[in-house]
Amino acid sequence: MEPKIVIFTTPTCVFCRKAKEYFQSKRLRFKEVDVSRDPAAAQDMVRRSGQMGVPVILINNHVVVGFDVAKIERLLALH
């Protein structure tokens, strides 16, 4: 079963772009949420992660703050 991946991003975020490229290279689908355009999503991101910075990545509702490849791969290995 494919993991459910959500990436909270902003248009100017370099690490957001790296995260998206990483998931694309693994042929994994993800939903991108631009928190600069969606205040409700920004509040949801802060509520879930305690962080205001992006990227915040959800993998099956597990929070990854930043582009932490080791943690991302650990969570992906669970599926």
N, C-alpha and C positions, 0 to 999 in steps of 0.2 A: 504494500500500500504506500502510495506517495505521501510524504510528509506535508502538512499544511504549513506554509511559510508566508509570513507577512513581514515586510520591511517598511519601517517608518523612516521616511527620508525628507530631505529638502533638495531643491534643484542644484545648490552650490556645494553639496557635501561630497568630497572626494572619496571618503571611505564608503559612503552609500553606493557610489558608482562601482567601487571595487567589489562590494558585496553582491551587487546585481550581476556583475561580470562573472563572479565565482559561481553563483547559482546557475547562470546560463551555461557556463562551461560544463557543469555537471548535468545539464539537461533537466534541471528541476524547475518546476513552475512556482511562481511566487506572486503575491499580491503586493503592489507598491502603494503606500499611502503617503502622500505629500502633506506633511504636517504644517507646512507654511501656508497652505490653502484651506486647511480643514481644522479649525480650532477645536472641534469636538474630538477629532482623532488625536490631536496634540495632547489634550487632557487625558484621553484614554492611555496614551503612551506613557505619560508621567505617572498616572495611577498604577500602571502595571510594572513600571521599571524603577520609579523614583528618580528618573533622569530626564533632563530637558534636552540633552544633546542627542544627535543622531549619528549613525544609525542605531535604532533599536530593532532587533530582529526577533520575531516569534517563530519558534519551530514547535509545532503541536502545543502551543501555549507556554512553552518554556522560553524564558526571556534571555536574550544575549545582548549585552550592551556593547556597542562598538562592533567592529569587524574582527571578532575573535575566532580565527580559523580553527584553533584547537577545540574550542567549546562547540562550535558549529559542527565540526566533524564528529565529535563525541555524541551530540544529539542526533545527528543523521544516522549514526551507526546503530542507534536503538530501534531503527525501523527497517 
